[in-house]
């Protein structure tokens, strides 16, 4: 039996696409036997003002503090932020980080051309998956240039929607060189990668990234792994975390972590 089930990537109703309150999420996580969660509400800089992210982030941070008081020390609750596309406006990204004394910052890329998220693309039709993947990894390099995050989110994110659209023929091999460079930069900066388990409950049927790239991160000197369900509703809290732990172990890791005060706290995988 696994006891260290911590979900490091969750979204409350303070995210534009989230569903439930932080209090309800904590109640649900406890009922599911989780040690704790990190609430990592969105701050996509491309849409920062349009989506009122500063107000949402402040509210998220405030609600985490309330939930901590309500649930006490028996439940590990981290306040976080998933910041996307900071290259769009680095000063605005800094304002997002200052919205609270966050425990944890995920750095992610969600949109590429014309602020377009692969979620809205049609990979069975007009959108070329290889062109999108190339643009995605190029923008990830800009995220690394900015660098004010703890863990790199869902390394292979576009594959979630490429698979949704039935493009099982698309593979990542042609991008192995740039992925290697990204993983090397992350490892050498002392930052982590997440095993995002949301793909396990979607047509992709895989974690993001897969075992191959998690193992490669370790070979390049990487030491920090977080595991997150990317839950946008309480029903998905903790989904796939045990599978992510097994994958991390298969990649050669003995520990994964969650964050407090921007510092990793190690948990044994088994």
C-alpha positions in Angstrom: 0.0 0.0 0.0 1.2 3.5 -0.9 1.1 6.1 1.9 2.9 9.1 0.4 0.2 10.0 -2.1 0.8 13.7 -2.8 -0.8 15.5 -5.8 1.4 18.4 -6.9 -0.8 19.8 -9.7 -4.4 20.7 -9.1 -6.8 23.5 -10.1 -9.6 25.1 -8.1 -12.4 27.2 -9.2 -10.0 30.1 -9.1 -8.6 28.8 -12.4 -10.7 29.8 -15.4 -11.3 26.1 -16.2 -11.5 24.8 -12.6 -14.6 23.5 -10.9 -14.5 23.2 -7.2 -13.5 25.3 -4.2 -10.3 24.7 -2.4 -12.1 23.7 0.8 -14.1 21.1 -1.1 -10.9 19.9 -2.9 -9.2 19.4 0.5 -12.2 17.4 1.9 -12.2 15.3 -1.3 -8.4 14.7 -1.1 -8.6 13.6 2.5 -11.5 11.2 1.7 -9.3 9.8 -1.1 -6.5 9.1 1.3 -4.1 11.7 0.0 -1.3 13.0 2.2 -1.7 16.4 0.6 -2.1 18.5 -2.5 -0.6 21.6 -4.1 -3.2 24.0 -5.5 -1.6 25.4 -8.6 -4.1 27.7 -10.2 -3.4 29.1 -13.7 -1.6 32.3 -14.6 -1.2 32.3 -18.4 0.6 35.6 -19.1 -0.7 35.6 -22.7 -4.2 36.1 -21.3 -3.4 37.6 -17.9 -5.6 40.7 -17.9 -8.4 39.2 -20.0 -8.8 36.3 -17.5 -8.3 38.5 -14.4 -5.5 36.3 -13.2 -4.2 38.6 -10.6 -7.5 38.7 -8.7 -7.9 34.9 -9.1 -4.4 34.2 -7.8 -4.9 36.4 -4.8 -8.1 34.7 -4.0 -6.5 31.2 -4.5 -3.7 32.1 -2.1 -6.2 33.5 0.5 -8.3 30.4 0.3 -5.3 28.1 0.8 -4.5 29.9 4.0 -8.1 29.5 5.2 -8.0 25.8 4.4 -4.7 25.3 6.2 -6.3 26.7 9.3 -9.4 24.5 8.9 -7.6 21.2 8.2 -4.5 21.6 10.4 -1.2 19.9 10.2 -2.6 16.5 9.4 -3.1 17.4 5.8 -0.2 18.9 3.8 -1.5 21.8 1.7 0.8 23.8 -0.6 -0.1 27.1 -2.2 1.1 27.2 -5.8 0.8 28.7 -9.2 1.1 27.3 -12.7 2.6 30.1 -14.7 2.4 29.9 -18.5 4.2 31.8 -21.2 6.2 34.3 -19.0 8.1 35.4 -22.1 5.0 37.2 -23.3 5.5 39.8 -20.5 8.2 39.1 -18.0 7.2 42.0 -15.8 3.7 40.8 -15.6 4.9 37.3 -14.8 6.8 38.8 -11.9 3.6 40.5 -10.7 1.9 37.1 -10.8 4.6 35.6 -8.6 4.1 38.4 -6.1 0.4 37.7 -5.7 1.2 35.5 -2.7 4.0 33.8 -0.9 3.7 30.7 -3.0 5.2 27.4 -1.9 5.5 26.1 -5.4 5.7 27.4 -9.0 5.1 25.2 -12.0 6.4 26.6 -15.3 4.4 25.5 -18.3 3.8 26.2 -22.0 0.1 26.1 -23.1 -0.1 28.3 -26.2 2.0 28.7 -29.3 1.0 30.7 -32.4 -1.4 33.6 -32.0 -1.9 32.7 -28.3 -3.5 29.4 -29.4 -3.6 26.4 -27.1 -3.3 22.9 -28.7 -6.6 22.2 -26.9 -8.4 24.4 -29.6 -6.5 22.9 -32.5 -7.6 20.3 -35.0 -4.8 17.8 -35.5 -7.1 15.6 -37.7 -7.4 18.5 -40.1 -5.7 21.8 -40.7 -3.2 21.8 -37.8 0.2 20.2 -38.4 1.2 18.3 -35.2 4.9 18.4 -36.0 4.9 22.2 -36.6 3.0 22.7 -33.4 5.4 20.5 -31.4 8.4 22.4 -32.9 6.9 25.8 -31.9 6.0 24.4 -28.5 9.5 23.3 -27.7 10.9 26.6 -29.0 8.7 28.4 -26.5 9.7 26.1 -23.7 13.3 27.3 -24.3 12.0 30.8 -23.6 10.4 29.6 -20.4 13.8 28.2 -19.3 15.4 31.5 -20.2 13.0 33.2 -17.7 13.7 30.5 -15.2 11.7 31.6 -12.1 9.9 28.4 -11.6 10.6 25.2 -9.6 9.3 22.4 -11.8 8.7 22.2 -15.6 5.1 21.2 -16.3 3.8 18.5 -18.7 6.9 18.4 -21.0 5.0 16.7 -23.8 1.7 18.6 -23.5 0.6 18.8 -27.2 0.6 15.0 -27.4 -2.6 15.1 -25.2 -4.5 16.7 -28.0 -2.7 15.1 -30.9 -3.9 11.7 -29.5 -7.4 13.1 -28.8 -7.7 13.8 -32.5 -6.7 10.3 -33.5 -3.1 11.0 -34.7 -1.5 7.8 -33.3 1.1 8.0 -36.0 2.7 11.1 -34.5 5.9 10.4 -32.4 8.4 12.6 -30.6 11.6 11.0 -32.0 12.5 13.9 -34.3 12.4 16.2 -31.3 14.7 14.0 -29.1 17.6 16.5 -29.6 15.7 19.5 -28.4 14.0 17.6 -25.6 17.5 16.4 -24.5 18.6 20.1 -24.4 15.6 21.1 -22.4 16.1 18.3 -19.8 19.8 19.1 -19.5 19.0 22.8 -18.9 16.4 21.9 -16.3 18.7 19.4 -14.5 21.7 21.8 -14.5 19.6 24.6 -13.1 18.7 22.4 -10.2 15.0 22.4 -11.2 12.6 19.5 -11.5 10.2 18.0 -13.9 6.7 16.8 -13.2 5.2 13.5 -14.1 1.7 14.7 -15.2 -0.7 11.8 -15.0 -3.7 13.5 -16.7 -2.9 11.7 -20.0 -3.6 8.4 -18.3 -7.3 9.2 -18.1 -7.5 10.6 -21.6 -7.1 9.1 -25.1 -3.3 9.6 -24.8 -3.1 6.8 -22.2 0.3 7.9 -21.1 2.0 10.2 -18.6 3.5 13.5 -19.8 6.4 12.9 -20.2 6.7 9.1 -20.6 9.2 6.8 -18.8 11.8 7.4 -21.6 12.1 11.1 -20.9 11.9 10.8 -17.1 14.7 8.3 -17.2 16.7 10.6 -19.5 16.3 13.5 -17.1 17.8 11.4 -14.4 20.7 10.4 -16.7 21.4 14.1 -17.3 21.7 14.7 -13.5 18.1 15.6 -12.7 17.1 14.8 -9.1 13.7 16.5 -8.5 10.4 14.8 -9.5 6.9 15.9 -8.7 3.8 14.0 -9.6 0.5 15.7 -10.4 -2.9 14.7 -11.6 -3.6 18.1 -13.2 -7.1 17.7 -11.7 -9.6 20.5 -12.7 -12.3 18.9 -10.6 -12.4 17.1 -7.3 -13.2 13.7 -8.8 -9.8 13.6 -10.4 -7.7 14.4 -7.4 -5.0 11.8 -6.9 -5.8 10.1 -10.2 -2.7 8.3 -11.5 -0.4 9.4 -8.7 0.4 5.8 -7.8 1.1 5.1 -11.4 3.4 8.1 -11.5 5.2 6.9 -8.5 5.8 3.5 -10.1 7.1 5.2 -13.2 9.5 7.4 -11.2 10.8 4.3 -9.5 11.2 2.5 -12.9 13.3 5.6 -14.1 15.7 5.0 -11.2 14.3 7.5 -8.6 14.0 6.6 -4.9 12.2 9.8 -3.9 9.7 12.3 -5.3 8.8 15.6 -3.7 6.4 18.3 -2.9 7.3 21.9 -2.2 7.1 24.2 0.8 8.4 27.7 0.7 9.9 27.0 -2.7 12.0 24.1 -1.3 11.5 20.5 -2.2 10.5 18.1 0.5 11.4 14.5 -0.3 9.0 11.6 0.0 10.0 7.9 -0.4 8.4 6.3 -3.5 7.6 3.1 -1.5 
